[in-house]
Amino acid sequence: MRGRAAVLMPPVTTTDPTALRTIIRRERRVEFAFEGIRYFDCLRWGIIGSENNQQFTGMKLTNDPANYKDYPVNSNGYYIFKKRSFVIGKNELWPIPQSERDLNKNLTQNPGY
């Protein structure tokens, strides 16, 4: 509950649906960091394609990226780890294992697999 003194969360006073959605999504992103929930939130909200097709970065290594040569960094000085490659229209669903399809002949494979 955000009203608890120990939480120190500012009150939400807006009733605008778009603003509330932004507030809730940010709070869930921060509150559940490193718990593996964000992926499923993004799937449910229908934003997985835009959120998961970004450059994955690590820690900030420099404030002078133009002259930093030790590791690959982006224009903000963050370590470049890898580019995610989420295929919209395919990766929202996972493939059904062949062993499960063998058990139940009524199952069909998800699109794209």
Gaussian input, Z-matrix of N, CA and C with variables (Angstrom, degrees):
# hf/3-21g

backbone

0 1
 N
 C     1     B1
 C     2     B2     1     A1
 N     3     B3     2     A2     1     D1
 C     4     B4     3     A3     2     D2
 C     5     B5     4     A4     3     D3
 N     6     B6     5     A5     4     D4
 C     7     B7     6     A6     5     D5
 C     8     B8     7     A7     6     D6
 N     9     B9     8     A8     7     D7
 C    10    B10     9     A9     8     D8
 C    11    B11    10    A10     9     D9
 N    12    B12    11    A11    10    D10
 C    13    B13    12    A12    11    D11
 C    14    B14    13    A13    12    D12
 N    15    B15    14    A14    13    D13
 C    16    B16    15    A15    14    D14
 C    17    B17    16    A16    15    D15
 N    18    B18    17    A17    16    D16
 C    19    B19    18    A18    17    D17
 C    20    B20    19    A19    18    D18
 N    21    B21    20    A20    19    D19
 C    22    B22    21    A21    20    D20
 C    23    B23    22    A22    21    D21
 N    24    B24    23    A23    22    D22
 C    25    B25    24    A24    23    D23
 C    26    B26    25    A25    24    D24
 N    27    B27    26    A26    25    D25
 C    28    B28    27    A27    26    D26
 C    29    B29    28    A28    27    D27
 N    30    B30    29    A29    28    D28
 C    31    B31    30    A30    29    D29
 C    32    B32    31    A31    30    D30
 N    33    B33    32    A32    31    D31
 C    34    B34    33    A33    32    D32
 C    35    B35    34    A34    33    D33
 N    36    B36    35    A35    34    D34
 C    37    B37    36    A36    35    D35
 C    38    B38    37    A37    36    D36
 N    39    B39    38    A38    37    D37
 C    40    B40    39    A39    38    D38
 C    41    B41    40    A40    39    D39
 N    42    B42    41    A41    40    D40
 C    43    B43    42    A42    41    D41
 C    44    B44    43    A43    42    D42
 N    45    B45    44    A44    43    D43
 C    46    B46    45    A45    44    D44
 C    47    B47    46    A46    45    D45
 N    48    B48    47    A47    46    D46
 C    49    B49    48    A48    47    D47
 C    50    B50    49    A49    48    D48
 N    51    B51    50    A50    49    D49
 C    52    B52    51    A51    50    D50
 C    53    B53    52    A52    51    D51
 N    54    B54    53    A53    52    D52
 C    55    B55    54    A54    53    D53
 C    56    B56    55    A55    54    D54
 N    57    B57    56    A56    55    D55
 C    58    B58    57    A57    56    D56
 C    59    B59    58    A58    57    D57
 N    60    B60    59    A59    58    D58
 C    61    B61    60    A60    59    D59
 C    62    B62    61    A61    60    D60
 N    63    B63    62    A62    61    D61
 C    64    B64    63    A63    62    D62
 C    65    B65    64    A64    63    D63
 N    66    B66    65    A65    64    D64
 C    67    B67    66    A66    65    D65
 C    68    B68    67    A67    66    D66
 N    69    B69    68    A68    67    D67
 C    70    B70    69    A69    68    D68
 C    71    B71    70    A70    69    D69
 N    72    B72    71    A71    70    D70
 C    73    B73    72    A72    71    D71
 C    74    B74    73    A73    72    D72
 N    75    B75    74    A74    73    D73
 C    76    B76    75    A75    74    D74
 C    77    B77    76    A76    75    D75
 N    78    B78    77    A77    76    D76
 C    79    B79    78    A78    77    D77
 C    80    B80    79    A79    78    D78
 N    81    B81    80    A80    79    D79
 C    82    B82    81    A81    80    D80
 C    83    B83    82    A82    81    D81
 N    84    B84    83    A83    82    D82
 C    85    B85    84    A84    83    D83
 C    86    B86    85    A85    84    D84
 N    87    B87    86    A86    85    D85
 C    88    B88    87    A87    86    D86
 C    89    B89    88    A88    87    D87
 N    90    B90    89    A89    88    D88
 C    91    B91    90    A90    89    D89
 C    92    B92    91    A91    90    D90
 N    93    B93    92    A92    91    D91
 C    94    B94    93    A93    92    D92
 C    95    B95    94    A94    93    D93
 N    96    B96    95    A95    94    D94
 C    97    B97    96    A96    95    D95
 C    98    B98    97    A97    96    D96
 N    99    B99    98    A98    97    D97
 C   100   B100    99    A99    98    D98
 C   101   B101   100   A100    99    D99
 N   102   B102   101   A101   100   D100
 C   103   B103   102   A102   101   D101
 C   104   B104   103   A103   102   D102
 N   105   B105   104   A104   103   D103
 C   106   B106   105   A105   104   D104
 C   107   B107   106   A106   105   D105
 N   108   B108   107   A107   106   D106
 C   109   B109   108   A108   107   D107
 C   110   B110   109   A109   108   D108
 N   111   B111   110   A110   109   D109
 C   112   B112   111   A111   110   D110
 C   113   B113   112   A112   111   D111
 N   114   B114   113   A113   112   D112
 C   115   B115   114   A114   113   D113
 C   116   B116   115   A115   114   D114
 N   117   B117   116   A116   115   D115
 C   118   B118   117   A117   116   D116
 C   119   B119   118   A118   117   D117
 N   120   B120   119   A119   118   D118
 C   121   B121   120   A120   119   D119
 C   122   B122   121   A121   120   D120
 N   123   B123   122   A122   121   D121
 C   124   B124   123   A123   122   D122
 C   125   B125   124   A124   123   D123
 N   126   B126   125   A125   124   D124
 C   127   B127   126   A126   125   D125
 C   128   B128   127   A127   126   D126
 N   129   B129   128   A128   127   D127
 C   130   B130   129   A129   128   D128
 C   131   B131   130   A130   129   D129
 N   132   B132   131   A131   130   D130
 C   133   B133   132   A132   131   D131
 C   134   B134   133   A133   132   D132
 N   135   B135   134   A134   133   D133
 C   136   B136   135   A135   134   D134
 C   137   B137   136   A136   135   D135
 N   138   B138   137   A137   136   D136
 C   139   B139   138   A138   137   D137
 C   140   B140   139   A139   138   D138
 N   141   B141   140   A140   139   D139
 C   142   B142   141   A141   140   D140
 C   143   B143   142   A142   141   D141
 N   144   B144   143   A143   142   D142
 C   145   B145   144   A144   143   D143
 C   146   B146   145   A145   144   D144
 N   147   B147   146   A146   145   D145
 C   148   B148   147   A147   146   D146
 C   149   B149   148   A148   147   D147
 N   150   B150   149   A149   148   D148
 C   151   B151   150   A150   149   D149
 C   152   B152   151   A151   150   D150
 N   153   B153   152   A152   151   D151
 C   154   B154   153   A153   152   D152
 C   155   B155   154   A154   153   D153
 N   156   B156   155   A155   154   D154
 C   157   B157   156   A156   155   D155
 C   158   B158   157   A157   156   D156
 N   159   B159   158   A158   157   D157
 C   160   B160   159   A159   158   D158
 C   161   B161   160   A160   159   D159
 N   162   B162   161   A161   160   D160
 C   163   B163   162   A162   161   D161
 C   164   B164   163   A163   162   D162
 N   165   B165   164   A164   163   D163
 C   166   B166   165   A165   164   D164
 C   167   B167   166   A166   165   D165
 N   168   B168   167   A167   166   D166
 C   169   B169   168   A168   167   D167
 C   170   B170   169   A169   168   D168
 N   171   B171   170   A170   169   D169
 C   172   B172   171   A171   170   D170
 C   173   B173   172   A172   171   D171
 N   174   B174   173   A173   172   D172
 C   175   B175   174   A174   173   D173
 C   176   B176   175   A175   174   D174
 N   177   B177   176   A176   175   D175
 C   178   B178   177   A177   176   D176
 C   179   B179   178   A178   177   D177
 N   180   B180   179   A179   178   D178
 C   181   B181   180   A180   179   D179
 C   182   B182   181   A181   180   D180
 N   183   B183   182   A182   181   D181
 C   184   B184   183   A183   182   D182
 C   185   B185   184   A184   183   D183
 N   186   B186   185   A185   184   D184
 C   187   B187   186   A186   185   D185
 C   188   B188   187   A187   186   D186
 N   189   B189   188   A188   187   D187
 C   190   B190   189   A189   188   D188
 C   191   B191   190   A190   189   D189
 N   192   B192   191   A191   190   D190
 C   193   B193   192   A192   191   D191
 C   194   B194   193   A193   192   D192
 N   195   B195   194   A194   193   D193
 C   196   B196   195   A195   194   D194
 C   197   B197   196   A196   195   D195
 N   198   B198   197   A197   196   D196
 C   199   B199   198   A198   197   D197
 C   200   B200   199   A199   198   D198
 N   201   B201   200   A200   199   D199
 C   202   B202   201   A201   200   D200
 C   203   B203   202   A202   201   D201
 N   204   B204   203   A203   202   D202
 C   205   B205   204   A204   203   D203
 C   206   B206   205   A205   204   D204
 N   207   B207   206   A206   205   D205
 C   208   B208   207   A207   206   D206
 C   209   B209   208   A208   207   D207
 N   210   B210   209   A209   208   D208
 C   211   B211   210   A210   209   D209
 C   212   B212   211   A211   210   D210
 N   213   B213   212   A212   211   D211
 C   214   B214   213   A213   212   D212
 C   215   B215   214   A214   213   D213
 N   216   B216   215   A215   214   D214
 C   217   B217   216   A216   215   D215
 C   218   B218   217   A217   216   D216
 N   219   B219   218   A218   217   D217
 C   220   B220   219   A219   218   D218
 C   221   B221   220   A220   219   D219
 N   222   B222   221   A221   220   D220
 C   223   B223   222   A222   221   D221
 C   224   B224   223   A223   222   D222
 N   225   B225   224   A224   223   D223
 C   226   B226   225   A225   224   D224
 C   227   B227   226   A226   225   D225
 N   228   B228   227   A227   226   D226
 C   229   B229   228   A228   227   D227
 C   230   B230   229   A229   228   D228
 N   231   B231   230   A230   229   D229
 C   232   B232   231   A231   230   D230
 C   233   B233   232   A232   231   D231
 N   234   B234   233   A233   232   D232
 C   235   B235   234   A234   233   D233
 C   236   B236   235   A235   234   D234
 N   237   B237   236   A236   235   D235
 C   238   B238   237   A237   236   D236
 C   239   B239   238   A238   237   D237
 N   240   B240   239   A239   238   D238
 C   241   B241   240   A240   239   D239
 C   242   B242   241   A241   240   D240
 N   243   B243   242   A242   241   D241
 C   244   B244   243   A243   242   D242
 C   245   B245   244   A244   243   D243
 N   246   B246   245   A245   244   D244
 C   247   B247   246   A246   245   D245
 C   248   B248   247   A247   246   D246
 N   249   B249   248   A248   247   D247
 C   250   B250   249   A249   248   D248
 C   251   B251   250   A250   249   D249
 N   252   B252   251   A251   250   D250
 C   253   B253   252   A252   251   D251
 C   254   B254   253   A253   252   D252
 N   255   B255   254   A254   253   D253
 C   256   B256   255   A255   254   D254
 C   257   B257   256   A256   255   D255
 N   258   B258   257   A257   256   D256
 C   259   B259   258   A258   257   D257
 C   260   B260   259   A259   258   D258
 N   261   B261   260   A260   259   D259
 C   262   B262   261   A261   260   D260
 C   263   B263   262   A262   261   D261
 N   264   B264   263   A263   262   D262
 C   265   B265   264   A264   263   D263
 C   266   B266   265   A265   264   D264
 N   267   B267   266   A266   265   D265
 C   268   B268   267   A267   266   D266
 C   269   B269   268   A268   267   D267
 N   270   B270   269   A269   268   D268
 C   271   B271   270   A270   269   D269
 C   272   B272   271   A271   270   D270
 N   273   B273   272   A272   271   D271
 C   274   B274   273   A273   272   D272
 C   275   B275   274   A274   273   D273
 N   276   B276   275   A275   274   D274
 C   277   B277   276   A276   275   D275
 C   278   B278   277   A277   276   D276
 N   279   B279   278   A278   277   D277
 C   280   B280   279   A279   278   D278
 C   281   B281   280   A280   279   D279
 N   282   B282   281   A281   280   D280
 C   283   B283   282   A282   281   D281
 C   284   B284   283   A283   282   D282
 N   285   B285   284   A284   283   D283
 C   286   B286   285   A285   284   D284
 C   287   B287   286   A286   285   D285
 N   288   B288   287   A287   286   D286
 C   289   B289   288   A288   287   D287
 C   290   B290   289   A289   288   D288
 N   291   B291   290   A290   289   D289
 C   292   B292   291   A291   290   D290
 C   293   B293   292   A292   291   D291
 N   294   B294   293   A293   292   D292
 C   295   B295   294   A294   293   D293
 C   296   B296   295   A295   294   D294
 N   297   B297   296   A296   295   D295
 C   298   B298   297   A297   296   D296
 C   299   B299   298   A298   297   D297
 N   300   B300   299   A299   298   D298
 C   301   B301   300   A300   299   D299
 C   302   B302   301   A301   300   D300
 N   303   B303   302   A302   301   D301
 C   304   B304   303   A303   302   D302
 C   305   B305   304   A304   303   D303
 N   306   B306   305   A305   304   D304
 C   307   B307   306   A306   305   D305
 C   308   B308   307   A307   306   D306
 N   309   B309   308   A308   307   D307
 C   310   B310   309   A309   308   D308
 C   311   B311   310   A310   309   D309
 N   312   B312   311   A311   310   D310
 C   313   B313   312   A312   311   D311
 C   314   B314   313   A313   312   D312
 N   315   B315   314   A314   313   D313
 C   316   B316   315   A315   314   D314
 C   317   B317   316   A316   315   D315
 N   318   B318   317   A317   316   D316
 C   319   B319   318   A318   317   D317
 C   320   B320   319   A319   318   D318
 N   321   B321   320   A320   319   D319
 C   322   B322   321   A321   320   D320
 C   323   B323   322   A322   321   D321
 N   324   B324   323   A323   322   D322
 C   325   B325   324   A324   323   D323
 C   326   B326   325   A325   324   D324
 N   327   B327   326   A326   325   D325
 C   328   B328   327   A327   326   D326
 C   329   B329   328   A328   327   D327
 N   330   B330   329   A329   328   D328
 C   331   B331   330   A330   329   D329
 C   332   B332   331   A331   330   D330
 N   333   B333   332   A332   331   D331
 C   334   B334   333   A333   332   D332
 C   335   B335   334   A334   333   D333
 N   336   B336   335   A335   334   D334
 C   337   B337   336   A336   335   D335
 C   338   B338   337   A337   336   D336

   B1=1.4506
   B2=1.5247
   B3=1.2857
   B4=1.4531
   B5=1.5171
   B6=1.3358
   B7=1.4582
   B8=1.5177
   B9=1.3263
   B10=1.4629
   B11=1.5195
   B12=1.3289
   B13=1.4617
   B14=1.5237
   B15=1.3184
   B16=1.4610
   B17=1.5287
   B18=1.3157
   B19=1.4631
   B20=1.5239
   B21=1.3150
   B22=1.4732
   B23=1.5216
   B24=1.3236
   B25=1.4580
   B26=1.5229
   B27=1.3166
   B28=1.4684
   B29=1.5239
   B30=1.2973
   B31=1.4704
   B32=1.5332
   B33=1.3117
   B34=1.4623
   B35=1.5191
   B36=1.3179
   B37=1.4613
   B38=1.5226
   B39=1.3209
   B40=1.4592
   B41=1.5238
   B42=1.3180
   B43=1.4601
   B44=1.5332
   B45=1.3158
   B46=1.4609
   B47=1.5331
   B48=1.3339
   B49=1.4655
   B50=1.5333
   B51=1.3238
   B52=1.4614
   B53=1.5209
   B54=1.3218
   B55=1.4631
   B56=1.5291
   B57=1.3271
   B58=1.4659
   B59=1.5220
   B60=1.3120
   B61=1.4600
   B62=1.5224
   B63=1.3170
   B64=1.4650
   B65=1.5239
   B66=1.3194
   B67=1.4719
   B68=1.5289
   B69=1.3167
   B70=1.4720
   B71=1.5197
   B72=1.3177
   B73=1.4597
   B74=1.5258
   B75=1.3290
   B76=1.4660
   B77=1.5149
   B78=1.3405
   B79=1.4577
   B80=1.5201
   B81=1.3190
   B82=1.4693
   B83=1.5214
   B84=1.3370
   B85=1.4694
   B86=1.5290
   B87=1.3239
   B88=1.4663
   B89=1.5264
   B90=1.3275
   B91=1.4658
   B92=1.5255
   B93=1.3306
   B94=1.4579
   B95=1.5279
   B96=1.3267
   B97=1.4650
   B98=1.5248
   B99=1.3154
   B100=1.4641
   B101=1.5273
   B102=1.3364
   B103=1.4572
   B104=1.5216
   B105=1.3359
   B106=1.4503
   B107=1.5202
   B108=1.3174
   B109=1.4627
   B110=1.5296
   B111=1.3068
   B112=1.4643
   B113=1.5286
   B114=1.3024
   B115=1.4632
   B116=1.5272
   B117=1.3195
   B118=1.4650
   B119=1.5335
   B120=1.3380
   B121=1.4645
   B122=1.5265
   B123=1.3298
   B124=1.4654
   B125=1.5287
   B126=1.3219
   B127=1.4658
   B128=1.5250
   B129=1.3289
   B130=1.4649
   B131=1.5283
   B132=1.3132
   B133=1.4652
   B134=1.5265
   B135=1.3201
   B136=1.4617
   B137=1.5164
   B138=1.3390
   B139=1.4659
   B140=1.5234
   B141=1.3219
   B142=1.4617
   B143=1.5261
   B144=1.3298
   B145=1.4625
   B146=1.5154
   B147=1.3126
   B148=1.4644
   B149=1.5286
   B150=1.3186
   B151=1.4629
   B152=1.5254
   B153=1.3112
   B154=1.4545
   B155=1.5250
   B156=1.3016
   B157=1.4609
   B158=1.5188
   B159=1.3110
   B160=1.4588
   B161=1.5188
   B162=1.3012
   B163=1.4583
   B164=1.5164
   B165=1.3151
   B166=1.4590
   B167=1.5263
   B168=1.3188
   B169=1.4605
   B170=1.5165
   B171=1.3126
   B172=1.4573
   B173=1.5110
   B174=1.3084
   B175=1.4597
   B176=1.5295
   B177=1.3104
   B178=1.4599
   B179=1.5156
   B180=1.3398
   B181=1.4604
   B182=1.5134
   B183=1.3330
   B184=1.4624
   B185=1.5187
   B186=1.3128
   B187=1.4617
   B188=1.5234
   B189=1.3377
   B190=1.4548
   B191=1.5319
   B192=1.3417
   B193=1.4741
   B194=1.5256
   B195=1.3054
   B196=1.4665
   B197=1.5308
   B198=1.3128
   B199=1.4659
   B200=1.5264
   B201=1.3050
   B202=1.4705
   B203=1.5185
   B204=1.3222
   B205=1.4701
   B206=1.5270
   B207=1.3341
   B208=1.4633
   B209=1.5326
   B210=1.3164
   B211=1.4604
   B212=1.5222
   B213=1.3483
   B214=1.4668
   B215=1.5319
   B216=1.3296
   B217=1.4597
   B218=1.5223
   B219=1.3397
   B220=1.4581
   B221=1.5283
   B222=1.3174
   B223=1.4684
   B224=1.5223
   B225=1.3437
   B226=1.4639
   B227=1.5235
   B228=1.3314
   B229=1.4584
   B230=1.5119
   B231=1.3462
   B232=1.4610
   B233=1.5310
   B234=1.3164
   B235=1.4594
   B236=1.5269
   B237=1.3328
   B238=1.4603
   B239=1.5166
   B240=1.3222
   B241=1.4613
   B242=1.5210
   B243=1.2973
   B244=1.4652
   B245=1.5150
   B246=1.3236
   B247=1.4571
   B248=1.5119
   B249=1.3034
   B250=1.4596
   B251=1.5232
   B252=1.2975
   B253=1.4640
   B254=1.5280
   B255=1.3003
   B256=1.4495
   B257=1.5157
   B258=1.3210
   B259=1.4639
   B260=1.5259
   B261=1.3299
   B262=1.4629
   B263=1.5276
   B264=1.3194
   B265=1.4499
   B266=1.5190
   B267=1.3275
   B268=1.4612
   B269=1.5254
   B270=1.3113
   B271=1.4584
   B272=1.5204
   B273=1.3330
   B274=1.4629
   B275=1.5244
   B276=1.3247
   B277=1.4638
   B278=1.5239
   B279=1.3015
   B280=1.4535
   B281=1.5224
   B282=1.3311
   B283=1.4645
   B284=1.5285
   B285=1.3011
   B286=1.4655
   B287=1.5221
   B288=1.3341
   B289=1.4731
   B290=1.5281
   B291=1.3248
   B292=1.4610
   B293=1.5229
   B294=1.3242
   B295=1.4716
   B296=1.5342
   B297=1.3377
   B298=1.4675
   B299=1.5236
   B300=1.3145
   B301=1.4622
   B302=1.5254
   B303=1.3366
   B304=1.4635
   B305=1.5238
   B306=1.3375
   B307=1.4623
   B308=1.5240
   B309=1.3219
   B310=1.4623
   B311=1.5278
   B312=1.3009
   B313=1.4717
   B314=1.5316
   B315=1.3420
   B316=1.4604
   B317=1.5237
   B318=1.3220
   B319=1.4531
   B320=1.5180
   B321=1.3064
   B322=1.4628
   B323=1.5215
   B324=1.3003
   B325=1.4571
   B326=1.5235
   B327=1.3153
   B328=1.4596
   B329=1.5308
   B330=1.3375
   B331=1.4613
   B332=1.5292
   B333=1.3349
   B334=1.4511
   B335=1.5125
   B336=1.3227
   B337=1.4748
   B338=1.5149
   A1=108.50
   A2=117.20
   A3=121.26
   A4=113.11
   A5=118.83
   A6=121.70
   A7=114.50
   A8=118.25
   A9=120.59
   A10=110.38
   A11=116.15
   A12=121.36
   A13=111.55
   A14=117.87
   A15=121.30
   A16=112.76
   A17=117.20
   A18=120.72
   A19=112.02
   A20=116.75
   A21=122.94
   A22=113.25
   A23=117.27
   A24=121.39
   A25=109.39
   A26=117.51
   A27=119.58
   A28=110.34
   A29=117.35
   A30=119.39
   A31=110.72
   A32=115.74
   A33=121.80
   A34=106.70
   A35=116.20
   A36=120.36
   A37=113.08
   A38=117.20
   A39=120.11
   A40=111.20
   A41=115.74
   A42=121.01
   A43=110.91
   A44=116.11
   A45=121.16
   A46=109.42
   A47=118.52
   A48=121.06
   A49=114.14
   A50=117.07
   A51=120.14
   A52=110.81
   A53=117.07
   A54=120.98
   A55=111.14
   A56=117.01
   A57=120.77
   A58=111.06
   A59=117.03
   A60=121.08
   A61=110.28
   A62=116.90
   A63=121.23
   A64=111.06
   A65=117.03
   A66=121.86
   A67=110.40
   A68=116.94
   A69=121.10
   A70=111.01
   A71=117.17
   A72=120.03
   A73=111.25
   A74=116.79
   A75=119.21
   A76=110.79
   A77=117.45
   A78=120.80
   A79=111.49
   A80=117.64
   A81=119.99
   A82=110.84
   A83=116.38
   A84=120.09
   A85=110.77
   A86=116.45
   A87=121.21
   A88=111.28
   A89=116.96
   A90=121.86
   A91=112.31
   A92=117.15
   A93=120.22
   A94=113.08
   A95=117.68
   A96=121.40
   A97=110.28
   A98=116.17
   A99=124.76
   A100=113.39
   A101=118.84
   A102=121.09
   A103=112.64
   A104=117.78
   A105=120.99
   A106=114.75
   A107=117.96
   A108=121.13
   A109=111.81
   A110=117.45
   A111=120.93
   A112=112.13
   A113=117.12
   A114=120.49
   A115=110.71
   A116=116.30
   A117=120.88
   A118=111.71
   A119=117.53
   A120=120.60
   A121=109.69
   A122=116.27
   A123=120.71
   A124=111.49
   A125=116.96
   A126=120.14
   A127=110.35
   A128=116.64
   A129=121.89
   A130=110.85
   A131=117.17
   A132=120.46
   A133=112.54
   A134=117.59
   A135=120.86
   A136=114.03
   A137=117.65
   A138=120.94
   A139=111.67
   A140=116.87
   A141=120.63
   A142=112.36
   A143=117.60
   A144=120.63
   A145=112.82
   A146=117.14
   A147=119.75
   A148=111.82
   A149=117.46
   A150=120.53
   A151=112.64
   A152=117.85
   A153=120.39
   A154=113.32
   A155=118.68
   A156=121.73
   A157=110.35
   A158=115.58
   A159=120.84
   A160=109.94
   A161=115.15
   A162=120.70
   A163=108.27
   A164=117.35
   A165=121.90
   A166=107.44
   A167=116.63
   A168=120.67
   A169=110.93
   A170=114.13
   A171=121.28
   A172=110.18
   A173=115.43
   A174=120.11
   A175=111.95
   A176=115.35
   A177=120.39
   A178=108.11
   A179=115.82
   A180=120.74
   A181=113.76
   A182=116.70
   A183=118.17
   A184=111.14
   A185=114.85
   A186=121.07
   A187=110.35
   A188=116.87
   A189=123.08
   A190=109.43
   A191=117.07
   A192=119.77
   A193=114.46
   A194=117.88
   A195=120.23
   A196=111.48
   A197=117.72
   A198=121.27
   A199=113.14
   A200=117.96
   A201=122.03
   A202=109.25
   A203=118.04
   A204=121.24
   A205=114.16
   A206=119.78
   A207=120.75
   A208=113.13
   A209=117.61
   A210=123.02
   A211=108.04
   A212=117.96
   A213=118.80
   A214=110.61
   A215=115.46
   A216=121.38
   A217=109.37
   A218=116.09
   A219=119.76
   A220=109.90
   A221=116.71
   A222=120.58
   A223=112.97
   A224=117.07
   A225=120.63
   A226=112.64
   A227=117.36
   A228=121.16
   A229=115.23
   A230=117.96
   A231=121.51
   A232=110.45
   A233=116.65
   A234=123.22
   A235=109.96
   A236=116.79
   A237=122.17
   A238=107.87
   A239=116.32
   A240=120.68
   A241=110.67
   A242=117.94
   A243=120.88
   A244=110.02
   A245=114.68
   A246=121.98
   A247=107.98
   A248=115.88
   A249=120.04
   A250=108.17
   A251=116.52
   A252=119.27
   A253=108.84
   A254=115.40
   A255=123.43
   A256=108.39
   A257=116.97
   A258=121.47
   A259=108.31
   A260=115.79
   A261=120.95
   A262=108.76
   A263=115.97
   A264=121.72
   A265=113.07
   A266=117.14
   A267=121.15
   A268=110.80
   A269=116.83
   A270=120.58
   A271=115.13
   A272=118.01
   A273=119.03
   A274=110.31
   A275=116.11
   A276=122.53
   A277=108.30
   A278=116.81
   A279=121.42
   A280=109.44
   A281=117.42
   A282=118.66
   A283=110.81
   A284=116.03
   A285=121.40
   A286=107.06
   A287=118.16
   A288=119.84
   A289=111.87
   A290=114.72
   A291=119.84
   A292=111.07
   A293=117.54
   A294=119.82
   A295=110.80
   A296=117.74
   A297=121.13
   A298=110.92
   A299=116.38
   A300=120.37
   A301=111.09
   A302=115.72
   A303=119.45
   A304=111.00
   A305=116.94
   A306=121.67
   A307=112.33
   A308=116.03
   A309=120.70
   A310=108.67
   A311=116.82
   A312=122.46
   A313=112.84
   A314=118.42
   A315=121.58
   A316=112.03
   A317=117.85
   A318=120.13
   A319=110.62
   A320=116.43
   A321=121.21
   A322=107.39
   A323=115.47
   A324=119.81
   A325=110.97
   A326=116.37
   A327=120.94
   A328=109.39
   A329=117.44
   A330=121.36
   A331=112.17
   A332=115.96
   A333=121.18
   A334=114.50
   A335=118.55
   A336=120.94
   A337=110.48
   D1=124.62
   D2=-173.22
   D3=-70.92
   D4=-15.08
   D5=-179.09
   D6=-79.03
   D7=-5.80
   D8=-179.81
   D9=-68.40
   D10=140.65
   D11=-178.56
   D12=-62.60
   D13=-35.46
   D14=-177.30
   D15=-69.37
   D16=-20.47
   D17=-176.47
   D18=-82.70
   D19=-34.45
   D20=179.34
   D21=57.86
   D22=41.27
   D23=178.33
   D24=-93.62
   D25=138.00
   D26=177.65
   D27=-68.93
   D28=148.65
   D29=178.57
   D30=-68.39
   D31=147.14
   D32=175.25
   D33=-99.26
   D34=116.09
   D35=-175.57
   D36=-112.29
   D37=-11.07
   D38=-178.52
   D39=-75.73
   D40=150.27
   D41=174.90
   D42=-116.89
   D43=3.47
   D44=178.30
   D45=-70.16
   D46=120.66
   D47=-176.28
   D48=-57.36
   D49=-39.54
   D50=-179.67
   D51=-66.17
   D52=-43.64
   D53=178.50
   D54=-65.39
   D55=-41.28
   D56=178.33
   D57=-63.23
   D58=-41.16
   D59=178.54
   D60=-61.12
   D61=-43.50
   D62=178.54
   D63=-62.39
   D64=-44.19
   D65=179.57
   D66=-62.71
   D67=-47.29
   D68=-177.78
   D69=-64.71
   D70=-43.08
   D71=-179.17
   D72=-64.56
   D73=-39.53
   D74=178.11
   D75=-66.94
   D76=-43.47
   D77=-179.94
   D78=-62.35
   D79=-41.18
   D80=178.87
   D81=-67.01
   D82=-36.33
   D83=178.87
   D84=-62.99
   D85=-42.78
   D86=-179.72
   D87=-75.02
   D88=-47.13
   D89=-175.46
   D90=-62.39
   D91=-37.90
   D92=-175.04
   D93=-106.66
   D94=23.65
   D95=178.93
   D96=-54.73
   D97=135.36
   D98=176.99
   D99=65.34
   D100=17.55
   D101=178.03
   D102=-106.25
   D103=0.15
   D104=176.17
   D105=77.19
   D106=16.17
   D107=-177.31
   D108=-94.25
   D109=-27.77
   D110=-174.41
   D111=-57.82
   D112=-41.63
   D113=-179.84
   D114=-53.68
   D115=-47.11
   D116=-177.64
   D117=-72.25
   D118=-33.26
   D119=172.82
   D120=-60.20
   D121=-47.49
   D122=-178.62
   D123=-63.44
   D124=-37.90
   D125=175.18
   D126=-61.67
   D127=-49.46
   D128=-177.24
   D129=-62.96
   D130=-38.77
   D131=-177.37
   D132=-81.55
   D133=-8.27
   D134=179.41
   D135=76.02
   D136=22.86
   D137=-179.23
   D138=-113.61
   D139=11.85
   D140=-174.62
   D141=-61.84
   D142=-37.28
   D143=-179.23
   D144=-61.54
   D145=-45.47
   D146=-179.26
   D147=-76.35
   D148=-33.34
   D149=-178.81
   D150=-77.52
   D151=-30.91
   D152=-173.84
   D153=-99.28
   D154=1.70
   D155=178.27
   D156=-108.70
   D157=50.31
   D158=-178.53
   D159=-123.96
   D160=165.13
   D161=174.57
   D162=-69.38
   D163=126.93
   D164=178.69
   D165=-88.47
   D166=123.17
   D167=-177.30
   D168=-118.33
   D169=163.64
   D170=176.81
   D171=-109.98
   D172=-144.60
   D173=-175.41
   D174=-73.23
   D175=160.25
   D176=177.64
   D177=-76.75
   D178=126.93
   D179=-176.11
   D180=-105.93
   D181=-20.98
   D182=-175.47
   D183=-156.70
   D184=154.65
   D185=171.42
   D186=-99.30
   D187=-0.83
   D188=-179.69
   D189=-128.82
   D190=69.86
   D191=-174.07
   D192=-62.33
   D193=-27.96
   D194=-178.52
   D195=-65.11
   D196=-29.19
   D197=-176.99
   D198=-109.70
   D199=7.04
   D200=-178.97
   D201=-90.31
   D202=126.98
   D203=-173.69
   D204=-123.57
   D205=-4.92
   D206=-173.84
   D207=-69.52
   D208=-44.40
   D209=-178.70
   D210=-138.45
   D211=157.81
   D212=177.69
   D213=-67.84
   D214=131.10
   D215=178.95
   D216=-132.29
   D217=155.24
   D218=176.91
   D219=-85.22
   D220=-174.64
   D221=-175.65
   D222=-67.18
   D223=-14.05
   D224=177.05
   D225=-99.01
   D226=0.77
   D227=177.83
   D228=90.15
   D229=10.65
   D230=179.26
   D231=-89.88
   D232=139.83
   D233=178.44
   D234=-58.36
   D235=130.85
   D236=178.98
   D237=-90.05
   D238=113.94
   D239=-178.63
   D240=-91.23
   D241=-67.19
   D242=176.96
   D243=-162.50
   D244=160.48
   D245=176.58
   D246=-90.94
   D247=128.65
   D248=174.65
   D249=-75.14
   D250=146.42
   D251=179.04
   D252=-129.40
   D253=83.53
   D254=179.01
   D255=-93.66
   D256=124.14
   D257=-178.96
   D258=-95.76
   D259=110.43
   D260=-179.82
   D261=-66.61
   D262=134.03
   D263=-177.91
   D264=92.62
   D265=-9.15
   D266=178.16
   D267=-123.82
   D268=-53.09
   D269=-170.50
   D270=-79.15
   D271=-0.66
   D272=174.03
   D273=-67.07
   D274=-28.57
   D275=177.11
   D276=-114.70
   D277=150.79
   D278=178.01
   D279=-98.26
   D280=158.16
   D281=178.55
   D282=-68.14
   D283=145.86
   D284=175.60
   D285=-86.17
   D286=124.48
   D287=-178.09
   D288=-57.60
   D289=141.82
   D290=-179.28
   D291=-60.08
   D292=-33.83
   D293=-179.95
   D294=-62.34
   D295=-34.60
   D296=177.45
   D297=-72.92
   D298=-36.61
   D299=178.44
   D300=-69.50
   D301=-31.12
   D302=176.36
   D303=-67.89
   D304=-34.81
   D305=179.41
   D306=-72.19
   D307=-35.38
   D308=-177.49
   D309=-127.07
   D310=101.74
   D311=-176.71
   D312=-67.00
   D313=-10.89
   D314=177.91
   D315=-81.85
   D316=-13.36
   D317=179.42
   D318=-76.65
   D319=138.52
   D320=173.11
   D321=-116.12
   D322=159.08
   D323=-178.87
   D324=-76.01
   D325=145.96
   D326=176.55
   D327=-65.02
   D328=151.78
   D329=-178.00
   D330=-57.34
   D331=138.22
   D332=175.41
   D333=92.69
   D334=-4.09
   D335=-179.00
   D336=-116.63

